[in-house]
Amino acid sequence: MSTPSLDFDPSAVPLPQGHFIGGAYYSAGEAQLAVYRPSDGALLGHVPDASDATVDHAVSNALAAWKTSGWGTRSPRERAKVLSRWAELIDRDAVSLAQLETVSSTRPVTESYASDVPFTAEAIRFFAELADKLGGDIAATRRDSLGFIASEPYGVIGAITPWNFPLSMCSWKCGPALAAGNAVVMKPSEMTPFSTLRVAELAIEAGMPAGIFNVVNGRGATAGAALTRHPGIAKMSFTGSTRTGAAIMSDAAMHGTKPVTLELGGKSPQLVFEHVRDLDHTARCIARGFTANGGQACVAGTRLIVHERMAEPLIDAIQRQLRPIKPGPLWDSRTAYSPIISAGQARRIEALIEQSRDSGAEVIFGGGFFEGTGEGYFHRPTLLANVTADTPAVREELFGPVLTVQTFKDEEEGIALAAHPTYGLAAGVHSSDIGQALRAMRRIAAGTIWINRYGRSGDMIIPTGGFGQSGIGKDLGREAMVASMRHKSVLIDFEAP
């Protein structure tokens, strides 16, 4: 089957309007938030900033639907059929969903179509297939009793997703929650809401009861806070910055003591030992690890830690990978490089680079923005050398295509440099000595370790999540499904009194 033409006119894409509550679009006459196109800075449209009343309406509707529709009590196989149909519809509408994903986000249309949309469908399909595989356990108890752990849905789960991978993050949150029998109220980023709204429409077409998947728009400080604090929300799941995650955790504790799953920031190392068999392969991994999506990924591998004997040839090889990169409109199928999401984020990246230079760092490649891109913010891939643990670009998450370079003399020093005082989300280890790579894996405190590669695969069974201030709990895998259920201990005596 040939790939369809993916080029499109961004002004001709029909945009969903309003919130999606109870199986239909809903408007309450709220203040409107402007949405801009990152490629050229043009105004794309507006979305409402949900009030407390709208959030309450969405949660109350979800709770009523959960109680009356039987979604949480119907057989897991029945839920699985609906979710499987939903995945098929997402595949069916891949082109239009890719356009909605691309038009307001940082995702090139070719990547939205070839990666993000199929990943979303496959994640939902994975959790559909898992729906009847996890239901509890028999406990070892004395011979005259039976003990077991029964698993059941929470009720209504709140989810807040980021702007960098809107569709994929939607599937991470709603896939396990819905497969486990919960209803979901989701707040996408106010900068990238449109693909999530369309996916919610497709859920209704797939046969999901109205109200089981509701979407509210708005800012984190308004709609997101109201969702977290709502007494009808039994659990929260969030992907985004560490600072916002801490605020959500605090709100959840102060307004009902509800559990949270948090996937937060990262400052991930790519540790390259002396024994690397294929230098070009390693350079490609490192380059992709910090430039994919314009460096705007929580797992971006933005700290290169390389053995001093390998530093010069590896940096040369990385630069060869970076030189051909060119910017372009995301709706042009030839574009493969992402802009920075907003002017504010672009200014922050430049400020941290300047602060790093003031502290002694040296820009050895790139720096600044590509010229001739209009009002878009396409930052050049940038390498910073002469950095230390105190350099702002090493210490803080830039969320841009900036790679810091540090060297080491021996294995012990390399592993020590890979540690970070704040983050522990992911790490890459590159070595042809598998024993050395596994020793490093054991000692690096991160939720995900990639060896001789950098980045996730399509293996949904592998969970993702961080250590330290990079988060709590896991997305994907069996762990995400288990975290979407509460567990009830039961003990039965054989002899009734």
N, C-alpha and C positions, 0 to 999 in steps of 0.2 A: 504494500500500500504506500503510495507516494505521499510525501509531506505536503500539506496544503500551503498556499501562499499565506505568509504570516504578516507581511507588511500591512499597516492599516493607518487610517486617518484618526488621530486621537480625538478630534473634535466631533467625529461621527459616532463614537461609541455611546450607546444609550446607558445612562447611569441609574441604578436603583436609587430611589428617593425615600428618606425617612428611616424609621426603625422597622424591624420585622418581628411582630408580636402576634401570637395566636394564629399563625399561618397566613398573615396578610401584612401589608405595609401600613404603618401607623404614624400619624403626625399629631403633635400636640402644640404646634405653634411656638416652638422654643427658639432660642437664639441659634443662629446659623454660624457654623465654623467653615472658613474658607479652606478648600483643598487645592493644592498646587501641583503641577507636573514637575517632577525633579529634573527632567531632561532639559526643559527650557524655561522653567519658572512661571509658565503661564497659568492663569486661574483655570482650574478644571471644573469646579462646582462647589457645592456646599453640603454639609451634613448637619443635622440638629445636634445640639448639646443637651443630652437627656437630663431632665430635672429629676429630683428625688421622686416626684409623683410618677414620672414615666418609668423609672427603674422599679418602683413599687408595683406598677401595673404589669410590667414584664415578669417580675418574680412571682407575683400572685397568680398571673395567668399560667405560668409554668407549673406552679404547685398544684393548681386546680386541674390542669391537664394531666399531670402525673397521677393524681388520685383517681380521676374519672376515666382515663383512657385505658388503664390497666397496663401501661407500658412497662412498669417496673415488676409486674407480676406475671405477665405473659411469658410463655416458654422462651428460653434463650434462642432457640432455633427460629422462632417467629421474629424476634428482634433482628437476628442475623440476616433473615431474608430481606427485611426492609433496608438494612445497612448495605447489603450487597447490591440491591437495586439502585440505591443512592450512588454507590461507587460507579456503577455502569452509566448512570446519567452524567456524572462528572466526566467520565471518559468520552461520552457522546458529545458533550459541549466543550471539548478541550480548546477549540479555537477561540470561542467567545469568552471563555473563562480566562484564557491566557491574555486576551486583550484587556479585560477588566483588571487582571492582576498587574499588568504592565503599566497601564495608563496613569496610575497615581503612585506606583511604588518605584523601587530601584531595580526591578527585575527586567532584563532584556526579554523581548517577546519570544525569541527562540528558546531561552532557558525556561521561561514560564510554560511554554508549550511542551518542551521535551523533558523537563525535569519536575517543575513545581506541580503542575496539574496531575500528571500520572502518579507522583509521590502521594498527593492528597488522596486520590482514589485508592491507591494501594494500601495506605495506612488505614483507611476506613474499612477496606476489605479484610485486612489483617485482623482488626478487632472484631469484625463480624464473625470471622472464623474462630476467634478465641472465646466467643460469647458463652458457649456451653462446655468449655474446657476447664473453667475455674469456678468451683462452686462451694468450696469448703474442704475440711479434712476430718478424718476420724482420729481421735486422740487416744493415746495409750492410757487406759485407766484400769482399775481393778476388775477382776473377772465377773463380778456380779453387777456391773454397771456399764453403760455406754456413754462415752463422751465424744462430742463432735463440735466442730466450729462451723457455724452456718454463716454464709456470706450473703449480704443483701445490699441493695442500692441505698445511697444516702437520702435521695429525694431530689433536690435541685442543687446543682453544682454551678457556681459562678466561674467564669473564665475570662481572662483578659489577655489579649494577644498583641504582639508588637507589630511594627510597621515593616520590618525587614524581609519577612517571608510570610505574608498574610495567609495564603491558602494552606501552606504546609503547617503553620502553627495552629490554624483552625482544626486541622485533622488530628494533630497531637492532643488537643484538648477535648474535642467532642467525640472522637472515635472511641476511646476507652470508656468515657463517662456514659455515653448513650448505649454502648454494647452491654454495660453492666446494669442497665435499667434505670439510669437517672434521666431527669430532664436537665437541660443546660440553658443558662442565660449567658451569652457571650458579648463582651465589649471588644470589638476590634479597635486598632488604632484609629484615631480621628483623621490620620493622614492617608490611610489605605483601607477604607471600609467596604469598597464596592464588590470585590470578589466574594467576600464572606456573606454579604447580603444575598448574592445570587445563589451561592451554595445552599443557603437556608431555604430559598424557594425550591430548589431541587429536592430537598429532603421531603417537602410536602408532596411533590410529584411522585416520589418513591414510595409513599404510603405512610410516612411518619405522622403520628397524630399531631394536629395543630397545637402549638404551645409547647411541645416537647423540646424544640430548639428555637429559642428566641434570640434576637440580636438587637442590642441597644447601642446607639452611637453616642459619642461624646468624649470629653477630655478625661484624663485619668483623675484629676483633682475633683471633678464633679461626678460624672457618671460612674467612673471606676470606684471612687470612694463610697458612693451610695450603694453600689452593688456589693462591695466587701462588707459593709456594715449592716446590710439588710438581714433581719432575723430569719427570713425564709431561706436564705442561702446556707446550706449545711456544710459546704466545703468550698475553698477557693483554689484556683489554679492560675498561675501567672508566669509569663515569660517576659523578661525585660531587664531593666537596670537594677543593680544592687540597691541603690537608694530607694527606688520605688518599691522593690520587694520588701525592704525593711518596713516601709510605711504600711504596706498591705498586711504584713505579719502583725504589726502593732494594732492595726484596726481590727483584724480578725480576733486578736486576743481580747481587746477591749469591748467588742460588740458580739459576744456570744461564744467565745473560745472555740472557734471552728478550726479544723485542720487545714493546712495549706500545702500546696506543691509549688515550689518556686524554682525556676531555671533562670539564673541571673547572669551577671557580667563575668567576663573572663579576660585574662591577659596571658594567653597560652604560649608556652615555649615550644620551639622546634629545636630539639637537641640533636646535633650532628656529631657523631664520633669520627675518629680518624679512619676507621675501616668502613668505607662506603664504596661498594663495588661499582655502582652506576651513578656518576656525578650528575649527569644530565637529568636522570629520573628524580634524584633528590632535589635538584634545582627547580624542576617543574612542580613538585609537591610543595616546596616552600613558597614559590611564587603564587600558586593558586591559593595556598593557605592564608595569605594575607591580602590578596587582591580580589578574591571572589566576592561578588556583590559590593565592590568598592571598599572591601575591608569591613563592611557593616554586617558582621555576624558575631554572635557572642563567643563562638569557638575559634574565631580567627587566630591563626598562629602568628602573632605579631612580634615575638621575641626569638630571634635567631641566636642560638648558643652553639658555637662551632669550635671544634678543636683547632688550635692555632695553626697547625700544619695544613689544615684543609681550608682555612678562611679565605685566602686570596683566590684559589681556583674556584671555590664554590660561589663567592660573591660575583666573580666574572660570569659564571654560568647563570646565576640568577638574573644579572643585568641583561644577558642575551634573551632571557625569557620575557623581560619587561619591555624592551625597546619596541617591539611591534605593536604594543597596546595602543589603541586609538579610541577616542570617545565618539559618540554619535547618538542620535535619537533612539530611545528604547523601542519605539515602534518600527524601526528599520531592522529587518531580519539580519542585516550584516553586522549590527552592533553587538559586541560581546562584553563591553565594559560598562560598569554602573556609575551613575552620578551619586554624589552625596545627597541625602534626602532633603535637606533644607539649608537655607542661608545661615541659620543659627548654628547648625551642626558644622557647616563648613568653616565658620569663624572659630568655633571651638578647636577644631583640628589644627588650624593655623596658629592659634594662640599657644597650644601645647607644644607644637614644634618650635615656636619662637622661644618659649620658656626653656625648652631643652637645649637650644643653641646657646642661650644665655648662660646655661650651667655647664657648657663645654662640649656639647654634642656637635657633630659635624655631619652635614648633609652630603653624602657621597654619591647619591643618585636621586634624580627627580627633584621634588620639592615644588610647591605652588600648584597652580591650576593650569589645565590645558587652555590654550587660547582658541578663540573662534567658536566657542560653544554657546554664544548668546548669554542667556540668563541661567543656564544650567551650571551646576557645580561639579565638574569632573576633575577630581584631584589626581595629580600625577602619582604613580607608585613611587614611594620615597624610602630610601635607606638611610638610617642614622647610625653613625659609628661614634666611638669615643664616649660611650654612655656607661653609667653605673646604675646600681640599684636605686639610687636617689633621683635619677633623671626623670622628669615628669613623663616622658614618652615610654619609659620602662615601668613606672609605678602606676600610671593611670590608663584606663581603657579609652583609647582615642575614638574608636569606631570609625576608622578610616584606613586607607591603604598605606600604612606606615610600618616599616619593619626596623626594629632596633637590632644592632649586631654586637654581641659580646663573645670573647674568645676564652678558652680554657686550656690548661696544660695536661690534665689527667682526668680520669673518670670521676673521681671524687669531687673535683672542683666543678666539673660540668653538671653533675647532678645537683650540687648545691646551688649553682646559678639558676637551674631550672625552677627552683622553689620560688614562690611569690608570697609576700606577707598577707595578701588580701584574697587572691583568687585561686581557685582550683577546679576549673571547669574541664579543660582538655589539655593534652600535650602530644607532641609528635616526637618519636625517637627513631633516628636513622642510623643503622649500623648493619654491616654484613655479619657481625658476630652476634648470633642470636642469644647467646648467654649474656653478653654485655647488655643487649637491648632489654632482656627480661629482668636483669638486675636493676636497671634504671626504672623499668615499669613498676617494680615492687616498691621503689623508694620515692617515686614522684607522687605527690598528693594531688590527684586529679580524678574526676569522675570518669573520664574517658581517656584512654591511651591508644594512640595509633602508632604502629610500628611499620616503618618503611612505606608509609602512606600518610596522607593528611586529609581528613574529611570523612563524613558519614557515607555509608553505602545504602543500598536499598533493603538491607536486612532489618526489618521492623522488629525482630525479636531482640535486638540489642538495645537496651535502654540507654537513655542519656540523662545526665544531671550532674551537678557539681558538688565539690567539697568546700568547706569554709564558707566565705561570703559569696560563692558562686551558686548557692542554692540549697534546697531541701527537697528530697524525694526525687522521683524519676518520671520522665516522659518516655513513651514507647515501651515496647517489651511487655512481658507478663507483669512487671512491676507497676506499670501505669494502670493496668486493669485492676490489680489488687488494690491499688490506692484509690480507685473509684468505688470501692465497696467498703462497708463497715462490717465488722466480724463479731458474731455473737457466739459466746461459749454456752454449750448445752451439756448437762449431765443428767442421765436417766438411770435410776435404780431399777433393776429387773423385778424386784419384789415390791409390790405396792403395799403400803401400810394398811 
